[in-house]
């Protein structure tokens, strides 16, 4: 989902995989209004301690963080698929 590998997810990147995502849904997670989802914002949205998934060094596009994004999108009620279906 992080197509430019900058470590955050922009609205455009999220919409590319999930066209039903609204700006309002995106803004609910983007709590600092910088136009991107950071790892801390995703973890906070899920009620986790920010940084709890940061210790493994994964960037936001891989591993556990991709799973966090999938959970967030599921919570928002969106259909998602990370396997390219």
N, C-alpha and C positions, 0 to 999 in steps of 0.2 A: 504494500500500500504506500509506503514511503518511497515513491518512484525516483525522487532526486537525492535520496540518501542523506538528507540534512538532519536527520534525527527527530523530526517532528512530522505531524500529519496535517496538511492544509485541507481546507474545505474542498478544493478541487480534487486533491488526491483521494479523499474519502468518497466524494461523489463519483469518481471514476469507477470505483468498485461497487458503490452502493447508491445508485441513482435516486432512490427514494429518500435519501437523507435530506432533511430540510435545513435551512440556515438556522432556524430556531433550535432544532435538535443539536446541531453542531455547537451553537453558542452556549447551550446548557453545560457542555463539558469544557468549553474554552473560557474558563473563569477569569482569566486575566485580559481577555479581549484582544489578544495579539494576533488572532486569525489562524492559529494553529493549535493542535492538540499536542501537548508535551506528555512525556511519560508520567510526570507527577500529576498532571490534570486527569489522566486516565485512571491512575491508581486512586486518586482522591474521589473521583466520581464513583468508583466501585467500593468506596469505604475502606480502602487499604491505606496503610501508612506510606506516604510518598517516599520513594526510594527503595521500597522493599523488594522490587524486582530489578533494581539497578546494579546489584552487586556482581552479577554474572558478566557484565560488560557487553551484553547484546545491544545492537542498535535497535531502534524502534521497529524495524521491519522484520526482525527475526525472533524465532524461539518464543519465549514466554510472553514477550510484549505483543506479538501477533495474536497470541491467545487472549491477552487482555483486550485488545481491540475487538476481537470477535465477540467477547462477552459483552462489551459496551454496546456494540451494534445490536446484539440479541436483546439486551435490556431495552433498547430503543424500539424494539419490535420490527427490525429490518431483517430481510432474508440476506444471508451472506454465505460466501463460499470462498475459502482461501486456496482451493485446489485447482482453480482455473476452470470450473465447470460452467 
